[in-house]
Amino acid sequence: MGLGGVSVWELLIILAIVITIFGAGRLRNVGADLGAAVRSFRQGLRDDDAQAAGDLPSPTAGDPAQR
């Protein structure tokens, strides 16, 4: 048994089909883009948490146009 009733062999067959369709180069680019998106999302969460805790000024605090 694998994930949710899908065996390891079925996962390997699906992986082989995906690599055949998209190619290894495109999958590498998709993986890199996905990793960059996750890092950016985590950084945004950390910034929001720090701002909520009062560690960082609000984005409009130093902007004269917002006064």
PLY file of the C-alpha trace (Angstrom):
ply
format ascii 1.0
element vertex 67
property float x
property float y
property float z
element edge 66
property int vertex1
property int vertex2
end_header
0.00 0.00 0.00
1.21 3.47 -0.85
-0.50 6.79 -0.49
-4.28 6.46 -0.29
-4.40 3.04 -1.89
-1.93 3.90 -4.67
0.97 1.45 -4.81
4.60 2.38 -5.34
4.53 0.83 -8.82
1.59 2.98 -9.85
3.41 6.10 -8.62
6.50 5.12 -10.63
4.41 4.63 -13.77
2.76 8.04 -13.29
6.19 9.62 -12.76
7.51 8.01 -15.94
4.53 9.32 -17.93
4.97 12.85 -16.54
8.70 12.85 -17.37
7.93 11.57 -20.87
5.35 14.30 -21.49
7.13 17.29 -19.96
10.78 16.27 -20.06
13.29 16.42 -17.22
14.41 19.99 -18.02
10.96 21.49 -17.73
10.28 19.59 -14.50
13.52 20.97 -13.07
12.37 24.52 -13.91
8.95 23.91 -12.39
10.60 22.59 -9.22
12.87 25.62 -8.97
9.96 28.01 -9.50
7.89 26.19 -6.90
10.76 26.35 -4.40
11.18 30.09 -4.97
7.45 30.63 -4.48
7.46 28.70 -1.20
10.49 30.67 0.07
8.80 33.94 -0.84
5.58 32.86 0.89
7.44 31.89 4.06
9.35 35.18 4.05
6.06 37.06 3.73
4.62 35.14 6.67
7.68 35.95 8.79
7.44 39.63 7.86
3.73 39.69 8.75
4.39 38.00 12.09
7.20 40.43 12.90
5.04 43.39 11.91
2.14 42.14 14.03
4.50 41.76 16.99
5.63 45.37 16.53
9.17 44.55 15.43
8.81 46.21 12.03
7.17 49.54 11.19
4.08 49.41 9.06
4.70 49.85 5.32
2.95 53.27 5.28
4.53 54.66 8.47
7.43 56.37 6.70
5.61 57.23 3.48
4.80 60.98 3.38
2.16 60.39 0.70
0.06 58.36 3.15
-0.09 61.10 5.81
0 1
1 2
2 3
3 4
4 5
5 6
6 7
7 8
8 9
9 10
10 11
11 12
12 13
13 14
14 15
15 16
16 17
17 18
18 19
19 20
20 21
21 22
22 23
23 24
24 25
25 26
26 27
27 28
28 29
29 30
30 31
31 32
32 33
33 34
34 35
35 36
36 37
37 38
38 39
39 40
40 41
41 42
42 43
43 44
44 45
45 46
46 47
47 48
48 49
49 50
50 51
51 52
52 53
53 54
54 55
55 56
56 57
57 58
58 59
59 60
60 61
61 62
62 63
63 64
64 65
65 66
